[in-house]
């Protein structure tokens, strides 16, 4: 049994449903948050497809009526979004959380630090959802830089939540299913399945079904070899940073690169990966001593200096994803145009 920093139990255990109360007046609910985010009493990882009510009945040591009450009172979140639907379909790798108090207004986004310190400061403007592909089984967006793929403990505004809202404008029972993720600082192609059957079929053989994962990257310096392949093992340290190692117990990672343009100081690369490891491209470019521009995690060079950032963002963009439809066997190709800032630098 694990505990969160607030001392609440995390995982399997009893979930208590609290009565409504607010300063002695009934009918009003006081919402408890830390730094703008709800306080969670339990977090569960989904291992197989299921319906939400039945999943919670197995996980929570409480009655059916109490579980229904949690849903009605907006205390259940799936991937950071409030769900009240009993038969909401869960898929493998979904994350279900129980909030200590009801969560208002659906998705709760953490207010930026400056806005919390200065009440007159304006919150970050929500960018429009840029849908680049949609059919009956899949929906793809060109994810904005700075937007999470899926909510975190500190920030719940994410691509999943926005796609969920979009889909439920047309059908209240609809939901997206997570197929893959890209870093918050990376822009580009992010694909969701629109039904659990296709999601399960594709996730089961993701590496075999995906034919192309292509990125554009702006790297520091000029490459002696204008194209090449990096094959290494990757491990993660206690600070959650990925590093290259010769230890075969690490995860094998293969990255192909080609220099498209260069200007004497920076290089524009077309990058293709055979393995989708965490921070793979960023760690491999640091390994070549040509780190990605704007990388505050892996931007340190061998001489101890950090890369300058003429882009005001991370120089990494997911430009193309090709995969085979698991049912029709059709090859689906989804492209996201290179950001103008990348071109203007060259």
C-alpha positions in Angstrom: 0.0 0.0 0.0 1.4 3.4 -1.0 0.6 6.7 0.4 0.5 10.1 -1.2 2.4 13.1 0.2 -0.8 14.1 2.0 -1.0 10.8 3.8 -3.9 9.5 1.8 -3.9 5.9 0.8 -3.1 5.1 -2.8 -4.3 2.0 -4.6 -6.7 -0.7 -3.3 -8.5 0.3 -0.1 -11.7 1.8 1.3 -13.1 5.0 -0.1 -15.2 7.1 2.2 -18.0 9.2 0.8 -18.3 12.5 2.7 -21.5 14.4 3.3 -22.0 17.8 1.8 -21.1 20.6 4.1 -19.8 24.2 3.8 -19.4 26.5 6.8 -22.5 25.0 8.4 -24.8 25.6 5.4 -26.3 22.7 3.7 -26.5 22.4 -0.1 -23.1 24.0 -0.7 -20.0 22.0 -1.3 -16.6 23.2 -0.3 -14.0 22.0 -2.8 -10.6 21.1 -1.4 -7.6 21.7 -3.6 -3.8 22.0 -3.3 -2.3 24.6 -5.7 -5.4 24.6 -7.7 -5.6 20.8 -8.2 -8.0 18.4 -6.4 -6.8 16.3 -3.5 -7.0 12.6 -4.4 -7.7 9.8 -2.0 -7.0 6.9 -4.4 -5.4 6.3 -7.8 -5.9 3.1 -9.8 -4.3 2.0 -13.1 -6.5 0.1 -15.5 -5.1 -3.2 -16.8 -7.9 -4.3 -19.1 -11.0 -3.0 -20.7 -13.9 -2.5 -18.3 -16.9 -0.4 -17.3 -16.2 2.3 -14.8 -18.8 1.4 -12.2 -17.8 -2.3 -12.2 -14.1 -1.3 -12.0 -14.7 0.9 -9.0 -16.8 -1.7 -7.2 -13.9 -4.2 -7.4 -11.3 -1.6 -6.3 -13.2 0.3 -3.6 -14.2 -1.4 -0.4 -17.6 0.2 -0.3 -21.2 -0.3 -1.4 -22.7 0.1 -4.9 -24.7 3.1 -3.7 -21.5 4.8 -2.3 -19.7 4.2 -5.6 -22.7 5.7 -7.6 -22.6 8.6 -5.2 -18.9 9.3 -6.0 -19.8 9.4 -9.7 -22.9 11.6 -9.3 -21.0 14.0 -7.0 -18.2 14.4 -9.6 -15.5 12.8 -7.5 -14.2 10.4 -10.1 -11.7 11.4 -12.8 -10.4 9.3 -15.7 -7.2 10.6 -17.1 -7.8 13.9 -15.4 -11.4 14.5 -16.6 -14.5 14.2 -14.4 -16.8 11.2 -15.4 -20.3 10.7 -14.0 -21.4 7.9 -16.5 -21.8 4.5 -14.8 -21.0 2.5 -18.0 -18.1 4.7 -19.1 -15.7 2.4 -21.0 -12.2 2.1 -19.6 -9.2 0.8 -21.5 -5.8 -0.5 -20.6 -3.4 2.2 -19.2 -6.2 4.6 -18.2 -5.8 6.2 -14.8 -8.8 6.5 -12.5 -8.6 8.9 -9.5 -11.0 9.5 -6.6 -11.1 13.1 -5.5 -11.6 13.9 -1.8 -14.2 16.5 -2.6 -16.4 17.2 -5.7 -14.6 18.7 -8.6 -16.3 21.6 -10.3 -16.3 22.5 -14.0 -14.9 19.2 -15.2 -11.2 19.4 -16.0 -9.3 21.5 -13.3 -6.2 23.2 -14.7 -3.5 24.3 -12.4 -3.1 28.1 -12.4 0.4 29.3 -13.3 2.6 30.2 -10.3 2.7 33.9 -11.3 -1.1 34.0 -11.4 -1.4 32.4 -7.9 1.0 35.0 -6.5 -0.7 37.9 -8.3 -4.5 37.6 -8.5 -4.6 40.3 -11.3 -2.4 38.1 -13.5 -4.2 36.5 -16.4 -4.3 32.7 -16.8 -2.8 31.0 -19.8 -5.0 31.3 -22.9 -6.3 27.9 -24.1 -5.3 27.3 -27.7 -7.8 25.9 -30.1 -7.8 22.1 -30.7 -6.1 21.6 -34.1 -7.6 18.4 -35.5 -5.6 17.2 -38.5 -7.3 13.8 -39.0 -10.6 12.1 -38.1 -12.5 9.1 -39.2 -14.9 6.7 -37.4 -12.0 5.0 -35.5 -9.3 7.6 -35.0 -8.8 11.3 -34.2 -5.5 13.0 -34.5 -4.4 16.5 -33.4 -1.4 18.7 -34.0 -0.6 19.1 -30.3 0.5 22.6 -29.2 3.8 23.0 -27.5 3.4 23.3 -23.8 0.3 21.0 -23.6 0.4 17.7 -21.8 -0.7 14.6 -23.7 -2.4 13.3 -20.5 -2.9 15.0 -17.1 -0.2 14.9 -14.4 -0.5 15.3 -10.6 0.4 19.0 -11.0 -1.5 19.9 -14.1 -4.8 18.6 -15.5 -5.2 20.6 -18.6 -4.2 18.2 -21.4 -4.8 17.0 -24.9 -6.9 14.0 -23.7 -9.3 16.3 -21.8 -9.7 18.7 -24.7 -10.4 15.8 -27.2 -12.9 14.3 -24.7 -14.8 17.6 -24.5 -14.8 17.8 -28.3 -16.1 14.3 -28.8 -18.8 14.7 -26.1 -20.2 17.8 -27.7 -21.5 15.4 -30.4 -22.1 12.3 -28.2 -22.2 12.4 -24.4 -21.2 8.7 -24.3 -18.1 9.1 -26.5 -14.5 9.2 -25.3 -11.0 9.0 -26.7 -8.6 6.2 -26.0 -4.9 6.8 -25.4 -2.6 5.1 -28.0 0.7 7.0 -27.4 2.1 10.2 -25.9 4.5 12.9 -26.8 6.4 15.2 -24.4 4.7 18.4 -23.1 7.4 20.5 -24.8 7.1 18.7 -28.1 4.5 19.7 -30.7 2.9 17.6 -33.5 1.0 14.4 -34.3 -0.9 12.9 -31.4 -3.5 10.1 -32.2 -6.4 8.8 -30.2 -8.6 5.8 -30.9 -12.4 6.4 -30.8 -13.5 3.0 -29.6 -12.2 0.4 -27.2 -12.1 -2.5 -29.8 -9.7 -0.7 -32.2 -7.7 0.6 -29.3 -7.1 -2.8 -27.8 -6.2 -4.3 -31.2 -3.7 -1.6 -32.0 -2.2 -1.3 -28.6 -1.6 -5.0 -28.4 0.7 -4.8 -31.5 1.7 -1.1 -31.4 5.4 -1.5 -32.4 4.5 -3.9 -35.2 1.6 -1.9 -36.6 3.4 1.5 -36.5 5.4 1.9 -39.7 6.8 5.4 -39.4 7.5 7.8 -36.5 9.1 10.9 -37.9 10.2 14.2 -36.2 11.8 17.5 -37.2 14.5 18.6 -34.7 16.6 21.7 -34.4 20.0 20.8 -32.9 23.0 22.7 -31.7 26.0 22.6 -34.0 27.0 21.1 -37.3 27.1 17.3 -37.9 30.2 15.8 -39.4 28.1 12.9 -40.7 25.0 14.3 -42.4 23.1 11.1 -41.8 23.4 8.2 -39.4 21.9 5.8 -37.0 22.2 5.8 -33.2 21.7 2.5 -31.4 22.2 2.4 -27.7 20.6 1.4 -24.4 18.7 3.9 -22.3 18.2 4.0 -18.6 16.5 6.4 -16.2 18.1 7.9 -13.1 16.5 8.8 -9.8 15.8 12.3 -11.1 13.7 10.8 -14.0 16.3 11.8 -16.6 17.1 9.3 -19.3 20.8 8.6 -20.1 22.7 6.5 -22.6 24.4 3.4 -21.3 26.2 0.3 -22.7 24.4 -1.8 -20.1 22.1 -4.3 -22.1 19.7 -4.4 -19.2 18.6 -0.9 -20.3 16.0 -0.3 -23.1 17.3 -0.6 -26.6 16.8 2.6 -28.6 17.3 3.1 -32.3 17.3 6.6 -33.9 17.9 7.5 -37.5 18.7 11.1 -38.5 19.4 13.2 -41.6 20.5 16.8 -41.9 18.0 18.7 -43.9 19.5 22.2 -43.5 22.3 23.9 -41.5 23.5 27.4 -41.0 26.9 27.0 -39.3 25.4 27.2 -35.8 22.3 25.0 -35.9 21.1 22.0 -37.9 17.6 21.1 -39.0 17.2 17.3 -38.8 14.7 14.8 -40.0 14.5 12.1 -37.4 12.9 8.6 -37.6 12.7 6.4 -34.5 12.4 2.6 -34.6 11.7 2.5 -30.8 9.5 4.9 -28.8 11.5 5.2 -25.6 11.0 8.1 -23.1 13.0 11.2 -24.3 14.8 9.0 -26.8 15.6 11.7 -29.4 16.6 14.3 -26.8 18.9 11.8 -25.0 20.5 10.6 -28.3 21.2 14.2 -29.5 22.9 15.0 -26.2 24.9 11.8 -26.6 26.2 13.2 -30.0 27.0 16.4 -28.2 24.5 18.2 -30.5 21.5 18.6 -28.1 18.1 19.8 -29.1 17.7 23.6 -29.0 15.7 24.8 -26.0 16.1 21.5 -24.0 16.3 22.4 -20.3 16.7 18.7 -19.4 19.2 17.4 -22.0 20.7 20.7 -23.3 24.0 20.6 -21.5 27.0 20.0 -23.8 30.2 18.1 -23.0 32.0 21.4 -22.2 29.4 22.2 -19.5 27.6 24.9 -21.5 23.9 25.0 -22.3 22.4 25.4 -25.7 21.1 28.9 -26.6 17.5 29.0 -27.6 16.5 31.2 -30.6 13.1 29.4 -30.9 11.7 30.2 -27.4 10.5 26.6 -27.3 11.9 23.0 -27.6 13.1 22.4 -31.1 11.3 19.1 -31.5 8.1 18.4 -33.6 6.4 15.1 -34.3 5.7 15.5 -38.0 4.5 12.1 -39.2 2.9 8.9 -37.9 2.0 6.0 -40.1 0.3 2.9 -38.8 -1.7 -0.1 -40.2 -5.4 -0.1 -39.2 -5.7 -3.3 -37.1 -9.1 -4.2 -38.7 -9.0 -3.0 -42.3 -5.2 -3.3 -42.8 -5.2 0.1 -44.4 -2.1 2.2 -44.1 -3.0 5.5 -42.3 -0.7 8.4 -42.7 -1.0 11.5 -40.6 1.2 14.6 -41.1 1.7 17.8 -39.0 3.4 20.7 -40.8 6.8 21.8 -39.5 6.5 24.9 -37.3 7.3 28.2 -39.1 9.9 29.1 -36.4 12.0 26.0 -37.5 12.1 27.2 -41.1 12.8 30.8 -40.3 15.9 29.9 -38.4 17.5 28.6 -41.7 
